[in-house]
Amino acid sequence: MPAAPEGGEVYIVASGWRLAFREFADNRLALAAAAVLVFFILFSFVGPLVYHSNQSISNPLQFDQTPSGAHILGTDDTGFDEFGRIMLGGQTALEIGFLAAALATIIGTLWGAIAGLLRGLIDGAMMRFVDILLSIPYLLIVLVLATKYHATVISLALVIGLFAWLIPARLVRGEVLTLRERDFVQAARVMGATRSRIVLRHLIPNALSVVIVNITFQVADAILVLAYLGFLGFGLGYPATSWGDMLGNAQQYVASGYWWLVYPVGGCLVLVVLAFNVVGDALRDALDVRLRRR
């Protein structure tokens, strides 16, 4: 226990993570964005348990109905309840976003950590491979794969994640290049720690701030890619849907006054992506000691 100064007060130094949490909690915009994300998670996954609608079989007798007591946001051109459809699309967007981000983060973190630790020819070869993949318009490849194979939540998450790990790899490598020269890494080497142990027990845990911040941007990017695919007509197969699929199907009704088919789902997409980006910016400011206000 630290010795008490004159006056009997004891000062306890808060940990880095606790300071980061306080910094994040002081950011009202970030808290509002986090609340938006919590709302959409509950809306998408708990909402269907409260607001019941048939999202597996369309009803030909309910095509293009206007908003009413029976259907809060009317029905679409296939007879599905639009409000329930938005919930289903939110489930798809969040599931693919989180799965793709998790896959990209795991691959990119391991790749970048190994490259940064080994340096030399291996590092050069690994990062040139990353540069080559970055030069390829991966959205085009995703379109081709989505056309050739039946698109599902798992398959789209895998495809998006397998092409989204390149940025995390670069970020983690840059962080590891600074960490590898620190005393605790040198001490681990002297004590006989293997390279795998150094990567998993020392480098990656100390690069978590970069990884955590990047995850939020990865989720937002994956949701946007899914929206692009759906809007272009390469999204999930019927009766599954995503917000991009809904916007793509509704674009023909924009000039006809069917606002409930366009603006609610478009607003949900914008709010979720914006909220993830705001949270990511706030996490970066909170976890980077150079950007903290305290």
C-alpha positions as CSV (number, residue, x, y, z in Angstrom):
1,M,0.0,0.0,0.0
2,P,1.4,3.4,-0.9
3,A,2.6,5.6,1.9
4,A,0.2,8.4,2.8
5,P,1.5,12.0,2.3
6,E,1.0,14.7,4.9
7,G,-2.7,15.1,5.6
8,G,-3.4,11.4,5.4
9,E,-4.6,11.2,1.8
10,V,-3.7,8.2,-0.4
11,Y,-3.6,8.7,-4.1
12,I,-4.2,5.7,-6.3
13,V,-3.0,5.8,-9.9
14,A,-5.8,4.5,-12.2
15,S,-4.9,1.9,-14.8
16,G,-4.6,2.7,-18.5
17,W,-7.8,0.9,-19.3
18,R,-9.7,2.7,-16.5
19,L,-8.5,6.1,-17.8
20,A,-9.5,5.1,-21.3
21,F,-13.0,4.2,-20.0
22,R,-13.3,7.5,-18.2
23,E,-12.2,9.3,-21.4
24,F,-14.8,7.5,-23.4
25,A,-17.5,8.1,-20.8
26,D,-16.8,11.8,-20.9
27,N,-17.5,11.9,-24.7
28,R,-21.3,12.5,-24.9
29,L,-21.3,12.0,-28.7
30,A,-19.7,8.6,-28.3
31,L,-22.2,7.6,-25.6
32,A,-25.1,8.7,-27.8
33,A,-23.6,6.6,-30.7
34,A,-23.2,3.6,-28.3
35,A,-26.8,4.0,-27.3
36,V,-27.8,4.0,-30.9
37,L,-26.0,0.7,-31.5
38,V,-27.6,-0.9,-28.4
39,F,-31.0,0.2,-29.6
40,F,-30.5,-1.3,-33.1
41,I,-29.2,-4.6,-31.6
42,L,-32.3,-4.8,-29.4
43,F,-34.5,-3.6,-32.3
44,S,-33.1,-6.3,-34.7
45,F,-32.9,-9.3,-32.4
46,V,-35.5,-8.7,-29.6
47,G,-37.9,-6.6,-31.8
48,P,-39.2,-9.7,-33.8
49,L,-40.2,-11.3,-30.5
50,V,-42.5,-8.4,-29.7
51,Y,-43.6,-7.3,-33.2
52,H,-44.7,-10.5,-34.9
53,S,-44.7,-10.6,-38.8
54,N,-44.4,-13.4,-41.3
55,Q,-41.0,-13.1,-43.0
56,S,-40.8,-16.5,-44.6
57,I,-43.8,-16.5,-47.0
58,S,-45.0,-13.5,-48.8
59,N,-48.7,-12.6,-49.0
60,P,-49.9,-11.7,-52.5
61,L,-53.0,-10.0,-51.0
62,Q,-50.8,-7.4,-49.2
63,F,-48.7,-6.0,-52.0
64,D,-47.6,-2.3,-51.6
65,Q,-50.0,-1.4,-48.7
66,T,-49.7,2.0,-47.1
67,P,-48.8,2.3,-43.4
68,S,-51.6,1.4,-41.1
69,G,-52.4,-0.1,-37.7
70,A,-51.9,-3.6,-39.1
71,H,-48.6,-2.7,-40.8
72,I,-46.7,0.2,-39.2
73,L,-44.6,0.9,-42.3
74,G,-46.9,-0.8,-44.8
75,T,-45.8,-3.7,-47.0
76,D,-43.4,-4.0,-49.8
77,D,-43.9,-5.2,-53.4
78,T,-43.8,-8.9,-52.3
79,G,-46.3,-8.5,-49.5
80,F,-43.9,-8.6,-46.6
81,D,-44.5,-6.4,-43.6
82,E,-41.9,-3.6,-44.1
83,F,-41.3,-2.9,-40.4
84,G,-40.6,-6.6,-39.7
85,R,-38.4,-6.6,-42.9
86,I,-36.3,-3.9,-41.5
87,M,-35.7,-5.9,-38.3
88,L,-34.7,-8.9,-40.4
89,G,-32.4,-6.8,-42.5
90,G,-30.8,-5.4,-39.3
91,Q,-30.1,-8.9,-38.1
92,T,-28.4,-9.8,-41.3
93,A,-26.3,-6.6,-41.4
94,L,-25.1,-7.0,-37.8
95,E,-24.5,-10.7,-38.0
96,I,-22.4,-10.3,-41.2
97,G,-20.7,-7.2,-39.9
98,F,-19.6,-8.8,-36.6
99,L,-18.6,-12.1,-38.2
100,A,-16.6,-10.5,-41.0
101,A,-14.9,-8.1,-38.6
102,A,-14.0,-10.9,-36.2
103,L,-12.5,-13.0,-39.1
104,A,-10.6,-10.0,-40.6
105,T,-9.3,-8.9,-37.2
106,I,-8.0,-12.4,-36.2
107,I,-6.2,-13.0,-39.5
108,G,-4.9,-9.4,-39.8
109,T,-3.7,-9.3,-36.2
110,L,-1.8,-12.6,-36.5
111,W,-0.4,-11.7,-39.9
112,G,0.8,-8.2,-38.8
113,A,2.2,-9.4,-35.5
114,I,4.2,-12.2,-37.1
115,A,5.5,-9.9,-39.9
116,G,6.5,-7.2,-37.4
117,L,8.3,-9.6,-35.1
118,L,10.3,-11.5,-37.8
119,R,11.3,-8.5,-40.0
120,G,13.8,-9.2,-42.8
121,L,12.8,-11.1,-45.9
122,I,9.8,-12.8,-44.3
123,D,8.4,-9.5,-43.3
124,G,9.0,-8.0,-46.8
125,A,7.4,-11.0,-48.5
126,M,4.4,-11.0,-46.2
127,M,3.7,-7.2,-46.6
128,R,4.3,-7.3,-50.4
129,F,1.6,-10.0,-50.5
130,V,-0.7,-7.6,-48.6
131,D,0.2,-4.8,-51.0
132,I,-0.8,-7.0,-54.0
133,L,-4.1,-7.9,-52.5
134,L,-4.8,-4.2,-51.6
135,S,-4.3,-3.3,-55.3
136,I,-7.1,-5.7,-56.3
137,P,-10.7,-4.2,-56.2
138,Y,-12.0,-6.8,-53.8
139,L,-15.6,-5.7,-54.2
140,L,-15.5,-7.0,-57.8
141,I,-14.3,-10.4,-56.5
142,V,-17.0,-10.4,-53.9
143,L,-19.6,-9.7,-56.7
144,V,-18.2,-12.6,-58.8
145,L,-18.3,-15.0,-55.9
146,A,-21.8,-13.9,-54.8
147,T,-23.0,-14.5,-58.4
148,K,-21.4,-17.9,-58.7
149,Y,-22.4,-19.2,-55.3
150,H,-25.6,-19.0,-53.3
151,A,-25.1,-16.1,-50.9
152,T,-25.8,-16.8,-47.2
153,V,-24.9,-15.0,-44.0
154,I,-22.0,-17.3,-43.4
155,S,-20.7,-17.2,-47.0
156,L,-20.9,-13.5,-47.3
157,A,-19.2,-13.0,-43.9
158,L,-16.4,-15.3,-44.9
159,V,-15.9,-13.6,-48.3
160,I,-15.9,-10.1,-46.8
161,G,-13.7,-11.1,-43.9
162,L,-11.2,-12.8,-46.1
163,F,-10.6,-9.6,-48.0
164,A,-10.9,-7.2,-45.1
165,W,-7.9,-8.3,-43.0
166,L,-5.3,-6.4,-45.0
167,I,-5.8,-3.0,-43.2
168,P,-5.7,-4.6,-39.7
169,A,-2.5,-6.4,-40.7
170,R,-0.8,-3.2,-41.6
171,L,-1.9,-1.4,-38.5
172,V,-0.8,-4.2,-36.2
173,R,2.5,-4.6,-37.9
174,G,3.2,-0.9,-37.4
175,E,2.4,-1.2,-33.7
176,V,4.5,-4.4,-33.3
177,L,7.5,-2.7,-34.9
178,T,7.5,-0.3,-32.0
179,L,6.7,-2.9,-29.3
180,R,9.3,-5.4,-30.4
181,E,12.1,-3.1,-29.1
182,R,10.6,-2.6,-25.7
183,D,12.3,-4.0,-22.6
184,F,9.6,-6.6,-21.8
185,V,10.0,-8.2,-25.2
186,Q,13.7,-8.3,-24.9
187,A,13.4,-9.8,-21.4
188,A,11.0,-12.5,-22.8
189,R,13.6,-13.4,-25.4
190,V,16.4,-13.6,-22.8
191,M,14.2,-15.9,-20.7
192,G,13.9,-18.3,-23.7
193,A,10.3,-17.5,-24.8
194,T,9.4,-18.9,-28.2
195,R,8.3,-16.6,-31.0
196,S,4.7,-17.9,-30.8
197,R,4.7,-17.1,-27.1
198,I,6.1,-13.6,-27.7
199,V,3.4,-12.9,-30.3
200,L,0.5,-14.3,-28.4
201,R,1.4,-13.3,-24.8
202,H,3.3,-10.1,-25.2
203,L,2.9,-8.4,-28.6
204,I,-0.8,-8.9,-29.4
205,P,-2.1,-8.1,-25.9
206,N,-0.1,-4.8,-26.0
207,A,-1.5,-4.0,-29.4
208,L,-5.1,-4.5,-28.3
209,S,-5.9,-0.8,-28.4
210,V,-5.2,-0.7,-32.1
211,V,-7.2,-3.9,-32.6
212,I,-10.2,-2.8,-30.6
213,V,-10.5,0.5,-32.5
214,N,-10.2,-1.2,-35.9
215,I,-12.9,-3.7,-35.1
216,T,-15.6,-0.9,-35.0
217,F,-14.5,0.4,-38.4
218,Q,-14.4,-3.2,-39.8
219,V,-18.0,-3.8,-38.8
220,A,-19.1,-0.5,-40.4
221,D,-17.2,-1.4,-43.6
222,A,-18.7,-4.9,-43.8
223,I,-22.2,-3.5,-43.4
224,L,-21.6,-1.0,-46.2
225,V,-20.2,-3.8,-48.5
226,L,-23.3,-5.9,-47.8
227,A,-25.4,-2.9,-48.6
228,Y,-23.6,-2.4,-51.9
229,L,-24.1,-6.0,-52.8
230,G,-27.8,-6.0,-52.0
231,F,-28.4,-2.7,-53.8
232,L,-26.7,-4.1,-56.9
233,G,-28.9,-7.3,-56.7
234,F,-26.2,-9.7,-55.5
235,G,-27.3,-10.0,-51.9
236,L,-29.0,-12.8,-50.0
237,G,-31.5,-15.1,-51.6
238,Y,-35.2,-14.9,-51.0
239,P,-36.8,-14.8,-48.5
240,A,-33.7,-13.6,-46.6
241,T,-32.9,-9.9,-47.0
242,S,-30.6,-7.1,-46.0
243,W,-31.0,-3.4,-45.9
244,G,-29.2,-3.1,-49.2
245,D,-31.6,-5.6,-50.8
246,M,-34.5,-3.6,-49.6
247,L,-33.1,-0.3,-50.9
248,G,-32.3,-2.0,-54.3
249,N,-35.9,-3.3,-54.6
250,A,-37.4,0.0,-53.5
251,Q,-35.5,2.3,-55.8
252,Q,-38.2,2.0,-58.5
253,Y,-40.7,3.4,-56.1
254,V,-38.8,6.6,-55.1
255,A,-40.6,8.7,-57.6
256,S,-44.0,7.1,-56.8
257,G,-44.3,8.4,-53.3
258,Y,-43.7,5.1,-51.5
259,W,-41.5,6.8,-48.9
260,W,-41.9,4.0,-46.3
261,L,-40.0,1.6,-48.6
262,V,-37.0,3.9,-48.9
263,Y,-36.4,6.4,-46.0
264,P,-36.8,4.2,-42.9
265,V,-34.4,1.5,-44.1
266,G,-32.0,4.0,-45.5
267,G,-32.1,5.9,-42.3
268,C,-31.3,2.8,-40.3
269,L,-28.3,2.0,-42.5
270,V,-26.9,5.5,-42.2
271,L,-27.4,5.6,-38.4
272,V,-25.7,2.3,-37.7
273,V,-22.7,2.9,-39.9
274,L,-22.3,6.5,-38.5
275,A,-22.6,5.2,-34.9
276,F,-19.9,2.6,-35.4
277,N,-17.6,5.2,-36.9
278,V,-18.3,7.6,-34.1
279,V,-17.6,4.9,-31.5
280,G,-14.4,4.0,-33.3
281,D,-13.2,7.6,-33.3
282,A,-14.0,7.9,-29.6
283,L,-12.2,4.7,-28.8
284,R,-9.1,5.8,-30.7
285,D,-9.1,9.1,-28.7
286,A,-9.6,7.3,-25.4
287,L,-7.0,4.5,-25.9
288,D,-4.3,6.7,-27.4
289,V,-2.6,8.5,-24.5
290,R,-1.4,11.2,-26.9
291,L,-5.0,12.2,-27.6
292,R,-6.4,12.1,-24.1
293,R,-7.6,15.3,-22.6
294,R,-6.5,14.3,-19.1
